[in-house]
Amino acid sequence: AVVSTQSTGVVGAGVPEGKTCYVMTNQLDGVILWNPSTGEDHPQKKSYHSLVTISYLFNHENIWANIQSVDDPPRLNFNLINRKCWEPFFSKTSPKLSTVQQSQLEYLKTDLEAVQALESNLEKMLMDKIMEWRDRHVTRWNRHCRALMRRVLPLLEADNLSEEEEQASLSDLLSSHNVTGFPMNMRYTDASTIVESVFSTNVHVAEDPSVEFALTVYIHPYPNNVLSVWIYVATLQRKK
């Protein structure tokens, strides 16, 4: 079945991105504000919003400037007919503007071989970087942990793994080692951003000579070369 939902573009300021655009939909239970980068939804009346101010709204018919005395979403009146709240840029006598949007969106298939190559290259790059950041120490890699983590990451992408199930999947390893680690998830923009994210975890600063490391990368492809990157990085020490 096709679901038709009226949506409106929102321009304002958010945390942490600063100037930003969101999408607003009118649902039966009220106005919902969507972060298009993360997919997170924020009901208008929610006390905390990552979208902190709204300057104007737009759709295929018009643009409306917020002229209310407030600009935070929970306190806004979203009735666009109310001229005391929203000032339209175009009137009924304005010349009709043609759209610059395509009539149909084309979703291109992502090259799976390229994704696999990127996954392998990223994993090697991150392992090399950890060894580089630890140039005064010997870096030992635990292959068994790496293999276990590789099975876990696709389940996390599918949102099909609870914290308890994650612990159970590593139970054999946890019985013999103290494991400190976590999965990271981000959309792929460039390799340097991913390297910076791994560096910021400080996992490489472990100096105990008995410590081992594990790292694996999983990339889940979506159409139009949208890539969800998962990285599981951990340190291990054998229990005494």
C-alpha positions in Angstrom: 0.0 0.0 0.0 1.1 3.5 -0.7 1.2 5.9 2.3 0.8 9.6 1.5 2.2 11.9 4.1 2.3 15.7 3.8 5.8 16.8 4.5 7.4 20.3 4.8 11.0 21.4 4.8 12.3 23.0 8.0 15.2 25.4 8.2 16.7 26.4 11.5 19.6 25.6 13.9 20.4 22.3 15.6 22.8 20.7 18.0 25.5 19.8 17.2 25.4 20.7 13.5 24.4 24.4 13.7 22.5 25.6 10.6 20.4 22.7 9.4 17.4 21.4 7.6 14.8 19.0 9.0 11.6 17.5 7.6 8.2 18.1 9.3 5.3 15.8 9.0 1.7 16.2 10.3 0.6 12.9 12.0 -2.6 12.1 13.7 -0.9 12.6 17.1 0.7 15.9 16.1 3.7 17.5 14.4 6.8 15.3 14.0 10.2 16.8 13.2 12.7 14.4 11.5 16.5 14.6 11.3 17.1 13.4 7.7 20.8 12.5 8.5 20.0 10.1 11.4 16.4 9.2 10.8 15.5 10.2 14.4 12.0 11.6 15.0 11.2 14.3 17.5 7.5 15.0 18.4 7.0 18.8 18.6 5.9 18.8 22.2 9.0 16.9 23.3 10.9 18.9 25.9 14.3 18.3 24.3 15.0 18.7 20.6 18.2 18.5 18.7 16.5 21.1 16.5 16.6 24.1 18.7 15.2 26.9 16.5 13.1 27.2 13.4 13.4 30.2 11.0 11.2 29.2 8.1 9.3 26.4 6.4 8.9 25.5 2.8 7.2 23.1 0.4 6.3 22.9 -3.2 3.7 25.7 -2.8 5.4 28.4 -0.8 8.0 29.5 1.8 6.9 30.8 5.2 9.0 32.9 7.5 8.5 32.4 11.3 7.4 35.8 12.7 6.4 34.5 16.1 8.1 35.9 19.2 9.6 32.4 19.9 11.5 30.0 17.6 11.9 26.9 19.7 9.8 24.0 18.3 7.8 23.1 21.4 6.3 26.6 21.7 5.6 27.2 18.0 2.2 27.4 16.4 2.5 25.5 13.1 -0.8 26.8 11.6 0.6 28.2 8.3 -2.7 30.0 7.6 -2.2 32.2 10.7 -0.6 35.3 9.3 0.4 36.4 12.8 2.7 33.4 13.0 3.9 32.8 9.5 4.6 35.3 6.7 4.4 33.7 3.2 7.0 34.8 0.7 4.7 34.4 -2.3 1.0 35.6 -2.6 -1.7 34.3 -4.7 -0.9 37.0 -7.3 2.7 36.1 -7.5 3.8 34.4 -10.8 3.8 30.6 -10.5 7.3 29.2 -10.1 8.3 26.0 -11.9 9.9 23.3 -9.8 13.7 22.6 -10.0 13.2 19.1 -8.7 13.1 15.9 -10.8 9.7 14.4 -11.3 11.1 11.0 -10.4 13.9 10.0 -8.1 16.3 7.4 -9.4 17.9 5.1 -6.9 21.1 3.6 -8.3 22.4 0.2 -7.2 25.6 0.4 -5.1 28.6 -1.5 -6.4 29.0 -4.3 -3.9 32.5 -5.2 -5.1 33.6 -1.6 -4.4 32.0 -1.8 -1.0 33.9 -5.0 -0.1 37.2 -3.4 -1.3 36.5 -0.3 0.8 35.7 -2.4 3.8 38.9 -4.3 3.5 41.0 -1.2 2.9 39.4 0.6 5.9 40.1 -2.3 8.2 43.7 -2.5 7.1 44.1 1.3 7.4 42.7 1.4 10.9 44.9 -1.5 12.1 48.0 0.2 10.6 47.0 3.5 12.3 46.6 1.8 15.7 50.1 0.3 15.3 51.4 3.7 14.2 49.9 5.4 17.2 51.6 2.7 19.4 55.0 2.9 17.7 56.8 2.5 21.1 54.9 -0.7 21.9 54.3 -4.1 20.2 50.7 -4.4 19.0 49.3 -7.9 19.1 46.0 -8.8 17.3 43.5 -11.3 18.6 42.1 -13.0 15.5 39.5 -15.1 17.4 37.9 -11.9 18.9 38.0 -10.3 15.4 36.1 -13.2 13.9 33.5 -13.1 16.7 33.0 -9.4 16.2 32.6 -9.8 12.4 29.5 -12.0 13.1 28.0 -9.4 15.5 28.2 -6.3 13.4 25.7 -7.3 10.6 23.2 -8.1 13.4 23.6 -4.7 14.9 22.9 -3.1 11.5 19.7 -5.1 11.3 18.8 -4.0 14.8 18.5 -7.7 15.6 20.8 -8.1 18.6 20.2 -7.1 22.2 23.0 -6.2 24.6 22.4 -9.6 26.3 22.7 -11.4 23.0 25.9 -9.5 22.2 27.3 -10.6 25.6 26.3 -14.2 24.9 27.9 -14.2 21.5 31.2 -13.3 23.2 30.7 -15.5 26.3 33.6 -17.9 25.4 36.0 -15.1 25.0 34.7 -13.3 28.1 35.3 -16.4 30.2 39.1 -16.3 29.4 39.7 -12.6 28.8 38.8 -9.2 30.2 37.5 -7.4 27.2 37.0 -3.7 26.8 35.4 -2.6 23.6 32.4 -1.3 21.8 30.9 -0.9 18.3 30.8 2.4 16.5 28.4 3.3 13.7 28.6 6.2 11.3 27.7 7.0 7.7 30.6 6.9 5.3 31.8 10.4 4.2 35.6 9.9 4.0 38.3 7.8 5.5 39.9 10.6 7.6 36.7 11.1 9.5 36.6 7.4 10.5 40.3 7.4 11.5 39.7 10.5 13.7 36.7 8.8 15.3 38.7 5.7 16.2 41.6 7.8 17.4 39.3 9.8 19.7 38.4 6.5 21.6 41.9 6.4 23.0 41.9 2.6 22.7 45.5 2.7 21.5 46.8 4.2 24.7 46.8 0.9 26.6 50.4 0.3 27.6 50.2 -3.1 29.5 52.6 -5.4 27.6 50.1 -8.3 27.8 47.3 -6.4 26.1 45.9 -7.6 22.8 43.8 -5.7 20.3 40.9 -6.6 18.0 39.3 -4.5 15.2 37.0 -5.3 12.4 35.0 -3.3 9.9 31.6 -4.0 8.4 30.0 -1.8 5.7 26.3 -2.2 4.9 25.4 -0.7 1.5 22.2 1.1 0.6 21.1 2.5 -2.8 22.8 5.6 -4.2 26.1 4.8 -2.5 24.8 5.4 1.0 27.1 3.3 3.3 26.6 2.5 6.9 30.0 1.8 8.5 30.4 -0.3 11.6 33.7 -0.6 13.5 34.2 -2.9 16.5 37.4 -2.1 18.4 38.5 -3.8 21.6 41.4 -4.5 24.0 41.8 -7.9 25.6 43.8 -9.1 28.6 43.9 -12.8 29.6 42.4 -13.4 33.0 44.9 -14.7 35.6 
